[in-house]
């Protein structure tokens, strides 16, 4: 859904992805962060890390581990 004139309007995937991409481009690389999780697999966390570094261009990566 996309907000238009203070209302949420249903859109197709192509328009939604284009909107997200244009919004992400407006951020500086230092303003974006990615959070990994102990509940995800090592492979998933590795993919998240590579995506953050290679695609988003950010080094702001953190990891959430549940309290013991």
KOLLOBA-570616 format. One record per residue: residue in three letters; chain; x, y, z of N, C-alpha, C, O in turn. Coordinates in pm, whole numbers, plus 50000, padded with zeros to 5 digits. Each point is the difference from the previous one (the first is absolute). Example, Ala and Ser with C-alpha at 12.3 -4.5 7.8 and 13.67 -1.06 7.14 Angstrom:
2
type:mol:n_east:n_north:n_up:ca_east:ca_north:ca_up:c_east:c_north:c_up:o_east:o_north:o_up
ALA:A:51319:49431:50780:49911:50119:50000:50090:50120:50000:50104:49998:50066
SER:A:49861:50107:49862:50082:50119:50006:49923:50109:50073:50051:50111:50017
% end
This chain:
68
type:mol:n_east:n_north:n_up:ca_east:ca_north:ca_up:c_east:c_north:c_up:o_east:o_north:o_up
UNK:A:50084:49883:50000:49916:50117:50000:50089:50124:50000:50109:50001:50058
UNK:A:49843:50103:49876:50073:50126:49988:49908:50111:50049:49880:50000:49973
UNK:A:50179:50095:50099:49921:50112:50050:49986:50105:49890:50099:50050:49947
UNK:A:49776:49984:50021:49969:50106:49904:49890:50086:50058:49893:49950:50037
UNK:A:50132:50179:49973:49901:50094:50054:49947:49953:50135:49879:49999:50023
UNK:A:50212:49963:50066:49969:49960:50138:49918:49871:50008:49946:49968:50106
UNK:A:50045:49959:49784:49929:49872:50001:50093:49891:49947:50084:50026:49914
UNK:A:49899:49854:50137:50078:49888:49950:49928:49937:49881:49881:49968:50007
UNK:A:50195:50015:49884:49943:49948:49876:50075:49873:49964:50123:49996:50007
UNK:A:49806:49899:49953:50062:49876:49959:50064:50019:49863:49938:50055:49909
UNK:A:50187:49898:50076:50071:50009:49872:50059:49863:49967:50006:49912:50085
UNK:A:50038:50071:49790:50062:49873:49962:50145:49997:50049:50054:50101:50044
UNK:A:50008:49780:49947:50136:49981:50052:50101:50089:49931:50089:50054:50066
UNK:A:49899:49963:49803:50097:50082:49927:50002:50144:50051:50107:50058:50019
UNK:A:49777:49999:50003:49992:50137:50050:50049:50009:50144:50066:50097:50037
UNK:A:49903:49802:50044:50044:50001:50140:50153:49992:50008:50062:50072:50077
UNK:A:49998:49840:49843:50146:49986:50002:50067:50126:49947:50102:50042:50054
UNK:A:49842:50019:49842:50055:50125:49948:49995:50111:50105:50093:50079:50011
UNK:A:49799:49925:50065:49985:50101:50106:50105:49978:50109:50062:50096:50046
UNK:A:49957:49779:49995:50099:49968:50103:50140:50037:49951:50078:50060:50074
UNK:A:49953:49904:49801:50132:50030:49944:50026:50151:49996:50109:50044:50034
UNK:A:49793:50032:49926:50020:50146:49993:50016:50060:50139:50077:50094:50018
UNK:A:49852:49852:50080:50014:50049:50137:50137:49965:50058:50061:50082:50067
UNK:A:49987:49796:49907:50132:49960:50049:50112:50084:49939:50099:50028:50067
UNK:A:49885:50012:49808:50102:50082:49934:50013:50138:50063:50104:50064:49987
UNK:A:49793:49981:50083:50006:50132:50061:50081:50000:50131:50035:50107:50050
UNK:A:49995:49775:50004:50079:49991:50123:50149:49999:49968:50042:49952:49894
UNK:A:50037:50102:50199:50145:49985:49991:50034:49861:50051:49926:49942:50079
UNK:A:50187:50004:49875:50040:49865:50041:50018:49990:50151:49976:49895:50059
UNK:A:50067:50214:50004:50022:49998:50145:49869:50004:50078:50000:49982:50122
UNK:A:49888:50042:49811:49871:50008:50067:49922:49869:49996:49890:49991:50054
UNK:A:50168:49907:49884:49932:49871:49987:50070:49898:50089:50123:49995:50004
UNK:A:49800:49925:50066:50055:49893:50084:49923:49872:49974:49884:50002:49958
UNK:A:50182:49887:50069:49940:49868:49981:50019:49922:50129:50104:50009:50064
UNK:A:49795:49914:49972:50004:49923:50124:49984:49852:49970:49901:49960:49938
UNK:A:50196:49959:50105:49992:49855:49989:49934:49944:50125:49970:50075:50093
UNK:A:50007:49795:49910:49930:49940:50113:50054:49862:50033:50040:49924:49911
UNK:A:49960:50044:50217:50039:49867:50044:49896:49896:49959:50029:49880:50001
UNK:A:49853:50163:49966:49893:49908:49959:50011:49963:49852:49931:49908:49955
UNK:A:50154:50161:49970:50022:49968:49860:50119:49904:49989:50080:49987:50093
UNK:A:49931:49946:49794:50112:49910:49980:50127:50079:49972:49994:50119:49967
UNK:A:50121:49815:50045:50127:50065:49967:50000:50046:49855:50050:50108:49968
UNK:A:49893:49810:49944:49995:50034:49859:49915:50125:49977:50036:50086:49920
UNK:A:49850:49923:50150:49915:50118:49986:50071:50125:50050:49996:50105:49936
UNK:A:50070:49884:50179:50073:50115:50053:50115:50041:49909:50028:50119:49985
UNK:A:50039:49783:49955:50107:50031:49905:49943:50074:49879:50059:50098:49955
UNK:A:49828:49856:49993:49937:50065:49885:49959:50143:50035:50015:50091:49919
UNK:A:49932:49928:50202:49961:50135:50045:50123:50091:50005:49994:50115:49956
UNK:A:50116:49833:50099:50124:50077:50009:50052:50038:49861:50037:50115:49977
UNK:A:49965:49788:49931:50051:50028:49865:49910:50101:49929:50049:50088:49931
UNK:A:49819:49899:50087:49905:50094:49939:50025:50141:50052:50001:50096:49924
UNK:A:50018:49915:50208:50023:50132:50060:50127:50063:49945:50002:50118:49965
UNK:A:50104:49803:50026:50128:50055:49954:50002:50026:49850:50042:50107:49956
UNK:A:49914:49796:49965:50015:50009:49854:49889:50080:49933:50027:50078:49909
UNK:A:49849:49903:50134:49888:50065:49932:49968:50135:50062:49989:50100:49930
UNK:A:49996:49903:50203:49966:50125:50067:50122:50088:50024:49986:50121:50018
UNK:A:50132:49819:49982:50123:50078:50019:50021:50050:50141:50069:50100:50020
UNK:A:49875:49832:50078:50014:50044:50138:50083:49901:50080:50000:49880:49972
UNK:A:50070:50172:50126:50074:49914:50093:49928:49993:50135:50051:49939:50094
UNK:A:49832:50121:49914:49922:50002:50124:49920:49872:50012:49883:49994:49961
UNK:A:50181:49903:50093:49937:49869:50013:50011:49959:50147:50107:50008:50060
UNK:A:49782:49949:49996:50000:49957:50139:49932:49863:50008:49945:49951:49902
UNK:A:50061:49991:50215:49950:49865:50020:49920:49997:50130:50045:50052:50102
UNK:A:49840:49888:49894:49916:49988:50119:50009:49857:50052:49969:49905:49929
UNK:A:50072:50082:50194:50000:49870:50067:49906:50009:50119:50005:50097:50075
UNK:A:49908:49804:49943:49906:50007:50112:50072:49992:50134:50105:49938:50011
UNK:A:49838:50125:50091:50062:49993:50135:49995:49859:50054:49911:49922:49966
UNK:A:50184:50047:50118:50004:49866:50060:49942:50002:50137:49994:49896:50066
% end
